[in-house]
Amino acid sequence: MSTILVADDDAHVGRVLSMWLTRHGHEVLIVRNGVEALEVIATRDVDLVISDMNMPELDGLGLAKALREAGHVDLPIMMLTARCDQDALTEELSEYRISVYPKPFFPSKLVAEINRLMGVAAT
């Protein structure tokens, strides 16, 4: 079982991701911002971080930078965003090895992408 940390200030997004990911065999931890995400990662091992781009206190990019600076260079990060400039954002985040996924999303397609990122066979 993989442990996935979801950082999103939208409680509905957290509930939807938790439901779908749990159904597909993942343990899900939910936080509301990047500061809380860093606190969890300091005490728990996680296999993937899914973060909203825009959050209060510490946004997704700030979270990704903090994780990389703290030595979590192999931790996969997926950024969810409603920004319309997906290509430019993907290029901007490439140095941090972050996958960008658009909002709104189809949960089944997102789960398939998460499994692909983590090298998990389709369930």
N, C-alpha and C positions, 0 to 999 in steps of 0.2 A: 504494500500500500504506500502511495506517495502522499507527502504532506504538502499542501498548497496553501500559501498565505495570500489572501485577497485583501487588498487595501483600496477601499472605495468609500467615499462619504455618502453615497446613495445606498441606503439600507435595502432597497428593493433589488438592486444589482447584486449585493452580497447574498441575499436570500436565494435568488435565482441561481447564481453560481454555486452556492453551497448545495442546493438541491441536486443540480445536474452532476456536479463533480462527485458528490457522495454516492449518488446512484451508479457512478462509473468506477467506484472503488477507491476514491481518494479521500483522505482526511482533509478537512478544510478549516482553516483558522481565518477569522474575519476581523479586520481592524478598520478604523475610519479615516486614517491619515498616515503619512509617512513616518511621523514620530512614533506612533504606536507600532508600526511595522518594524522599525528598528529595535524597539524594546522587545518584541516577540522574538526576533531573529537573534537577539543577544542571549536568549534563554532556551530556544528550541531550534532543532535542525529542520529546515524546510527544503523541499526539492524544487520548488518553483514559486516565484512571486508574480502575482497578477495585480497590477496597480492601475488605478485611474490616473490619467495625466494631470487633471486639475482637482486638487484637494486642498483643504485648509491646513495651516501649520507647516506642512512639508509636502510639496507636490510630488508627482511621480518621477519627474526628472531629478529632483533633489534627492529622492529616495534612492534612485538608481546610482547616482554619483556617490552618495554616502556608502552604499553597499560595496561598490567597486573600490572605493578608497579604503574601506575596512578589510579588504582582501577577499571578498566574496566574488572573485572574478569568474568562477565557473557556475555560479548560481543563475539559472535561466530566469529572465525577466520578460514578462509580456505586459505591454502598455495598452490599456484600453482608452480610446479617445474618440470624442465626437468632432474633433477638428477636421475640417474639410481638406486640408493640405497634407493628406496622408503620405504622399511621395516625399515631400520636403521633410516631414517629420521623421520618416523612416531613415532618410539620409542623415539627418541631424543626430539621431540616436544610434546610428550604426557603430560609432566608436565605443559605445557602452554595451554593445551586443544585446540590444533590446529588440524584441519582436513587437511590431505595432499591429493592433487589431482594432477595427472600427466599431464604434457604438452608433446606432443600436446593433445588436448582434443576434444571430440565431444560436441559441444555446447548443444545439446538437453540432453545428459547424464549429463553434468555439471549442467544445470538448474534443472534437477530432483534431483540431489544431494544437491543443494542449497536449494531447497524447502523442502527436507527431513530434512536438518539441521535446518531449520527455522520453521519446523512444519507446513508448508503450504501445503494444498491439491494440488494435481497435477492440472495444468491448461492446 
